[in-house]
Amino acid sequence: MKKLLFTTFVLFCLGCEGDEDRFADCSTVLCAADQFVLTYQDGDGNPLIGTVFVQDSFKLASIDTILYIKPIPFGEEENLALLYANIESNTKYGLELSETITDTLRFDFTTVNGTCCVTSTMEALRLNGTIVPETETNFYTLIKE
């Protein structure tokens, strides 16, 4: 008899489960921006974006894509933020720093679609063929002599 009551109780509880119990409610989740930040510095650590390389926006182009990246406003004008969704992994891009200087960048990353948010992880960022180490989480300092 106890087994029958227990089985009935379990079946009743399973029958009460609604969609809200099986699927995450992503309407209340605020996902972090899936991006990384680039900055250019000289050998002494001085910022070059906004001083040596001055543009309203910087052109980042591959064979298939052209993006214009504006420096981050409000105190971080020496940094450029790129959304992973706007670029392709394992693709070479040219970043025009001035009319005569273009660097080749290659971003190798993986993207994971979570329950509510998308998260990408940079595996390697190359500047003119040389791997650039991550300075901070999702932040890369590119040295230009």
N, C-alpha and C positions, 0 to 999 in steps of 0.2 A: 504494500500500500504506500509506504514511504517513497519507493522508487517511482511509482505512478504520480504521486503528488509533486515530486521534484521535477520529473520530466514535463509535467503540465506547466509548472511554474517557469521553467526554462523556455519552453515554447511560447508562453505568454509574453515573457520579457523580450524575446526575439521579435515577436510580432509587433511590439510597441515601438520598435526602432524606426525612426523617420529618416528622411533624406538629410536633415540637419545633423543627424548622428553619424551618418556615413561619409559625408562630404564636408570638407573644411569650408568655413565661411570666410572667404577672402575679402569680403566687403569691409571688414574691420582691420585689415592688415595694411600697413604702410611699408612698402618695400623700399629698401635703399636703392639709390640710383646705381644701375649696373654699368659702372664707368671706371676709367682710370685717368690719371693726370700726368701730363708731361710738362717739364720745365727745362729750359736751356740755361746753362751757366758757363762762365769761362773757368779757367783753371784755378782762379782765386775764389770761386764761389759767388761771383757777382751775377745777378740775373741778366739775361740777354734779351728776353722777350719784353718789349716795351722800352728798351733802351737802345740796343744795337739793331734788333729786328723789330721794327715798328710798323704794324699794319692793323687795320680795323679787324681783319680776319685773315687767317692763314689757309691756303689751299692745300688740301690733302687729296691726292688723286692716285687711283690705280687705273688699270686698263678699262674697267667697267664702271668706276665710281668717282665722282668728284664731290668732296665735302668742303665746306668753309667753316673753320673753327675759330670762334672768337675767344680772346683771352677771358678768363673768369673775372667777372666784375666784382666790385666791392672789396678792394684790398688784396686781391690775388691776381692782378693783371699780368703777372709774369708766368702764369700757369695756363695750360690748355687742357680742357677736359674732353675726353672722347667717350662716347657711349659705345659699348661693345656691339649693340644692335646695328650700328651704322657702318661697321667695318666687317671684313671677312678675315677669318683666321687663315694663316699660311699664305698670305697675299702680300706682294710688295707694293708699297705706296711711296709716292714722292711728296715730301712736305716742303713747300716753297716758303723759305724764310725771308727771302728778298728776291729782287728781280734776277740776281745772278747766283744765288745760293739755294740749292735744293738738296735736302738729305733724303736718303732712301731708308724707309722704315718697314719692318716686317713684324707683324704681330702674330704670335702663335698662342692660341688660347682655347680653352674648352668652356662650353656653356651647359649648364644643367637647369632644366625646367623643374622647379620644385612644385610643391602643392599650390602655393600662391605666388611665389616670386621666382624670377630668373636670376641665376648667379653665374657669373663668368670668372674664370681664373686664368691669369696670364701665365703661360708656361715659359715663354721666352719673348723678349722684345729685342730686336736687332736694329742698331743704328749703323748704316753703311756696312753691314755684314758682321758687326761686332755686337755680342750680347751685352745688353745694359742691365746691371743688377737693379732690383727693386730697392728704392731708397727707404720708403715706408710702404705700408699696405696700399696697393694700387697707386703708387706714386713713383715716377721714374725721373731721375735727373740726368739729362743728356749734356755731356761736356763738349763744348765747342771751343777750340783754341784759336 
